[in-house]
Amino acid sequence: MRLWKTILAAAVLSLAAATSAFAARTDLTLGIVLEPPHLDPTAGAAAAIGEVTYANVFEGLTRIDDNGQVQPALAESWAVSDDGKAYTFKLHSGVKFHDGSAFSADDVKFSLDRARAKDSLNPQKQLFAHITDVTAVDPATVKVTLDGPQGSFLYDMGQVAAVIVAKGSADGNKDKPIGTGPFKLDHWAKGSEITLVKNPDYWGTAAALDKATFRIVPDVAAAVPALLSGDIQAFANMPAQDALAQIQSDPRFSVVIGSTEGETILSINNKKPPFDKLAVRQALASAIDRNAIIAAASNGLGKPIGSHFSPGDAGYVDLTGVYPHDIAKAKAYLKEAGLENGFSATIKLPPVPYARDGGQVIQSQLKEIGVDLQIIPVEWAEWLSQVFTNKDYDLTIVSHVEPNDIDIYSRPGYYFQYDNPKFNDVIKALGTTVDKDKRLELLGEAQKILAHDVPAVYLFELPKIGVWDAKLQGMWTNWPIEADDLTKVKWTD
Amino acid sequence: MTAYLAKRLIIAALTLVLASMVVFAVMEVLPGDPARLMLGLNASADQVELLRNQMGLNAPLVLRYLHWAGGLLSLDFGRSYTYSVPVIDLVRERIAVSVPLALIALALSTIIAIPVGVFSASRQGRAGDTLAMGAAQIGVAVPNFWFALMLIYLFAVWLRLVPAGGFPGWGAGVWTALKSLILPAVALALPQAAILGRVARSALIEVLNEDYIRTARAKGLPYRAVLWRHALRNAMIPVLTILGLQFAFLLAGTIIIENVFYLPGLGRLIFQAITQRDLIVVESIVMLLVAAVILINLLVDFSYAIVDPRLRGRQ
């Protein structure tokens, strides 16, 4: 009897210990599909770099929250001069880099000057193009002077490539990232996982997690069992495909569908006949059925778009009705272009499911109006050199994931080969407009021009399929920028 | 024997030189610019050009080949464009996964295949043989990634005995690391064992029909002794050939299994390097693999000599 009591007591105790250990869980393993090539966001464009480091390891003057709003980060406040050309940032004090060195205005000056230098290899160098001078007024104050008012300057300073690095460690950040964030790199087992640990000397609110591991799971088939077995507890954006329904019906997991900045479009080579004719582009736009494409290419989860703008962003105008799905109308447009017998063209598809699956649907939809598409699958490297750099293509499908990138249609030499002076004027005006309402108005105007002029056929906004343990809180719902910000992530009971 | 060895070594060296030219040429004609891949869509053409210069991509082709091949001679494999670390460091990390995995899979497949082959051959045409060869047929036909997924669902998701994938590294403890290699090794070993078992069986059946086997039996040796001592030894040559080929395959040809178990092995490194146009990594690792395959073939040739004394005296 006594023995039984002891055993029972021991069992209860160990159970209590187990539950309290569970309640206090402070580690997290996240799955990511692509491994970052390195961990320096100021030196590479790969989205995976930002996923791991943004807000976790590196911080900028400002930061972007999961609603796409600008929040203070290393700068606690700022003042803008009356002419909109000078920004004076007041910096937080007591901030230290992960190697123990102190953060000051000099680091801000160093980072911004480095990013805009002539020999800069910053992947978003255009963000810094309007800066003419950066002055460290005192250790806690930085003054940035621009060549004119810049409507999106504070937002730009919160982007992934604009994070602040230290002079002494900047060159080593690819392998040993030294930032100011609430997490620091513990180790990186290449090809396998990247482990971050809590930074005990963090200047702001400490993170709830002690350890976060980003494990690289390149295969869809592997992602599902990894989640089901508990090896991985969260995917910020899961390559779930057909398994999503199974996961959604499992109460152990939360499935949160959010928005991204990924406008998935059928890009058109606007200078290449017959696509230089507006009527031909209008025919394409009228012939495609967005809902069928969304069903095939994004599990039915993407939001239809009618222009190059995310439905989640301020200023969005619903333009999906400009060219409704109408085969008869599409044929009429082709006739107007003198191509009533149709024509043949090629479509180059990069190796992502949305493009490969969407391409087949578009091929069959365009067949209905007599346009015969030949599908050419390409890998990313080929896509970048053939389509993006050499503009050797007719049509392609790609998702433009850069935030607020409607201006790409005004960039000279961009692969759309689109040149519309009216549109360029709107973008120019937008660049120098600071007033919020005026900006939204201009953004609406830009969207409308694109929707009517069809430099590309707008398909859908790429969804973010967040899947994580139901006990996990604080993961981002949306991806205004591709970042897995873990600063507010915690386990609950 | 020495002349034979010397001849083999010269052929091996020539193969290496030829392979280096082919590998380099093939990678060079692949479309795609590593600099543009690294800098992304928003970088300007000037920036891409700057990075190309930094990476030495604008030098003439022949110069770059000589530079690379010269480096290989002094065992300098260059630096990865994307990771910006020496290629040899990457290889060292990956070999720590790929070589043990290949060895375990090879050992497993041998342990399964040889007894099955002997069993089947000695019962040729009977029920046991039909059953074993039927199983082998299934083993060859089932795709190993499907088999791998079934193993994962059974042992990782349902029974939770082993992790569903990943590799914690040998630093996490030998047992922890081995645990994550068990399922992939089994998934790799079974199809290999099926092939090896069939080869062992047919080689053995052929040997069992030889006159000397009948003679051995006639002089009163028990069947088991004839089978294991005389027949099996003579049937080893085709088995060793297949084993050598399988080891070469297991070292880097296991990319599908590496993907399913997300193991950081050599195969995945090459695959990733190709998609990122990390040319130097692809070129150097392929050369290492070519060297490894040549070496394995040499070893197989020598092992023939060990199992077959007649070969020792030959040219």
Interface residues (C-beta under 8 A of the other chain):
Chain A: E35 P37 H38 G44 A45 A46 D119 S120 L121 P123 Q124 K125 Q126 K174 D175 A189 K190 G191 S192 E193 R215 I216 V217 P218 D219 A221 A222 P225 A226 L228 S229 G230 D231 E379 W380 A381 E382 L384 S385 Q386 F388 T389 H400 E402 G413
Chain B: L30 P31 G32 D33 P34 R36 L37 M38 L39 G40 L41 N42 A43 S44 A45 Q47 L50 L51 Q54 T82 Y83 S84 V85 L90 E93 R94 F145 L149 I152 Y153 A156 V157 R160 P163 A164 G165 G166 F167 G169 N259 V260 F261 Y262 L263 P264 G265 R268 L269 Q272 T275 Q276 R277
